Every structure is written in C-alpha cells, then in structure tokens.
Amino acid sequence: PYNEKAKYVCVLRNPKDVCTSYYYFVLEILGVQPERAAFDTFFEEFINGNVYFGDYFDYIRALWQHKDNPNVFITSYEQMKHDIATVIRQLARFLSIELDDE
C-alpha cells in the first residue's frame, strides 16, 4: 500500500520480456519442461491477468497513478541497459545520496 512517508523505487520492463521471463520462472517452479507447456496459452493468461501474483498491467496502472509523486522513482530495465550511470545519478539524487565521479 502507498504511504507518503516511504520512498518507492520501481523498475519497469518491457511487457514482452516480463511475460517471457515469467513463463520460464513458472515452469522452473513447477518443474515443467518448456516443450510440455505451450507459451501461447501462458501468453493469453498473462495478457488477461490470470497468472500468479496478479495482473501485470493492473500493477503498472496502479503505479502510474503515483508517477509524479516526489517519493516515487520510476525507471526501466531498458533505461538502465542504455545508460546506467545516469540512472544511478538520478536514483542517488532521489535517495539523497551524494556521489562523486568515482
């Protein structure tokens, strides 16, 4: 639940990558081989929010309502891959941590 006194650091990822990673994660937990579980079926369940831990898109919608709050920092995996140094500086500033160039 949201609390004004907390600081939130949220890392988003391309939904295509989330779905694929999640598919293999669930197979590993259940001990199922990929050739025995159709990705197409999992994809439909993922898109419709019928997977463990709930609907990814509901999570994103709920998070996005707070995107402009001063205690919420949102970045993406893709941003970190593209320019990790900038993301680290932004995160440090958000957390009130002083950094030097080293």
C-alpha positions as a Python dict, from the first residue, in 0.01 Angstrom:
ca = {
    (1, 'P'): (0, 0, 0),
    (2, 'Y'): (110, 353, -76),
    (3, 'N'): (246, 563, 210),
    (4, 'E'): (357, 927, 173),
    (5, 'K'): (648, 874, 414),
    (6, 'A'): (801, 584, 219),
    (7, 'K'): (1023, 611, -86),
    (8, 'Y'): (945, 383, -376),
    (9, 'V'): (1192, 268, -639),
    (10, 'C'): (1018, 97, -928),
    (11, 'V'): (1189, -72, -1220),
    (12, 'L'): (967, -149, -1516),
    (13, 'R'): (1043, -381, -1802),
    (14, 'N'): (905, -432, -2149),
    (15, 'P'): (589, -646, -2104),
    (16, 'K'): (709, -886, -2375),
    (17, 'D'): (1024, -954, -2173),
    (18, 'V'): (826, -978, -1848),
    (19, 'C'): (593, -1238, -1997),
    (20, 'T'): (876, -1449, -2140),
    (21, 'S'): (1083, -1436, -1822),
    (22, 'Y'): (777, -1510, -1609),
    (23, 'Y'): (688, -1810, -1829),
    (24, 'Y'): (1027, -1972, -1768),
    (25, 'F'): (1018, -1879, -1398),
    (26, 'V'): (682, -2052, -1351),
    (27, 'L'): (798, -2359, -1543),
    (28, 'E'): (1103, -2381, -1317),
    (29, 'I'): (893, -2356, -1000),
    (30, 'L'): (651, -2620, -1124),
    (31, 'G'): (927, -2842, -1260),
    (32, 'V'): (775, -2848, -1608),
    (33, 'Q'): (978, -2874, -1928),
    (34, 'P'): (908, -2592, -2181),
    (35, 'E'): (810, -2837, -2454),
    (36, 'R'): (528, -2963, -2228),
    (37, 'A'): (373, -2619, -2163),
    (38, 'A'): (252, -2406, -2453),
    (39, 'F'): (381, -2049, -2441),
    (40, 'D'): (76, -1935, -2640),
    (41, 'T'): (-152, -2048, -2358),
    (42, 'F'): (63, -1879, -2094),
    (43, 'F'): (75, -1561, -2304),
    (44, 'E'): (-306, -1544, -2319),
    (45, 'E'): (-328, -1597, -1943),
    (46, 'F'): (-61, -1329, -1885),
    (47, 'I'): (-240, -1075, -2108),
    (48, 'N'): (-568, -1144, -1928),
    (49, 'G'): (-409, -1119, -1582),
    (50, 'N'): (-478, -1483, -1494),
    (51, 'V'): (-133, -1566, -1358),
    (52, 'Y'): (30, -1599, -1017),
    (53, 'F'): (91, -1264, -846),
    (54, 'G'): (-188, -1091, -1040),
    (55, 'D'): (-227, -876, -1346),
    (56, 'Y'): (97, -705, -1456),
    (57, 'F'): (-98, -432, -1632),
    (58, 'D'): (-307, -357, -1321),
    (59, 'Y'): (23, -319, -1133),
    (60, 'I'): (153, -73, -1393),
    (61, 'R'): (-173, 126, -1389),
    (62, 'A'): (-166, 149, -1009),
    (63, 'L'): (198, 255, -1012),
    (64, 'W'): (145, 511, -1287),
    (65, 'Q'): (-107, 698, -1071),
    (66, 'H'): (188, 790, -847),
    (67, 'K'): (445, 868, -1117),
    (68, 'D'): (456, 1239, -1033),
    (69, 'N'): (474, 1194, -657),
    (70, 'P'): (803, 1320, -511),
    (71, 'N'): (859, 994, -321),
    (72, 'V'): (831, 771, -630),
    (73, 'F'): (1124, 696, -861),
    (74, 'I'): (1043, 507, -1179),
    (75, 'T'): (1297, 376, -1424),
    (76, 'S'): (1311, 84, -1664),
    (77, 'Y'): (1539, -207, -1727),
    (78, 'E'): (1586, -70, -2079),
    (79, 'Q'): (1695, 272, -1944),
    (80, 'M'): (1944, 104, -1713),
    (81, 'K'): (2087, -101, -2001),
    (82, 'H'): (2114, 212, -2216),
    (83, 'D'): (2272, 448, -1961),
    (84, 'I'): (2326, 301, -1615),
    (85, 'A'): (2543, 593, -1500),
    (86, 'T'): (2260, 843, -1549),
    (87, 'V'): (2008, 618, -1376),
    (88, 'I'): (2245, 573, -1080),
    (89, 'R'): (2290, 952, -1051),
    (90, 'Q'): (1913, 1007, -1067),
    (91, 'L'): (1850, 736, -808),
    (92, 'A'): (2118, 873, -576),
    (93, 'R'): (1964, 1221, -600),
    (94, 'F'): (1618, 1071, -527),
    (95, 'L'): (1757, 892, -220),
    (96, 'S'): (1957, 1198, -108),
    (97, 'I'): (2288, 1018, -151),
    (98, 'E'): (2589, 1225, -251),
    (99, 'L'): (2801, 1074, -526),
    (100, 'D'): (3130, 1174, -673),
    (101, 'D'): (3258, 1081, -1017),
    (102, 'E'): (3448, 783, -879),
}
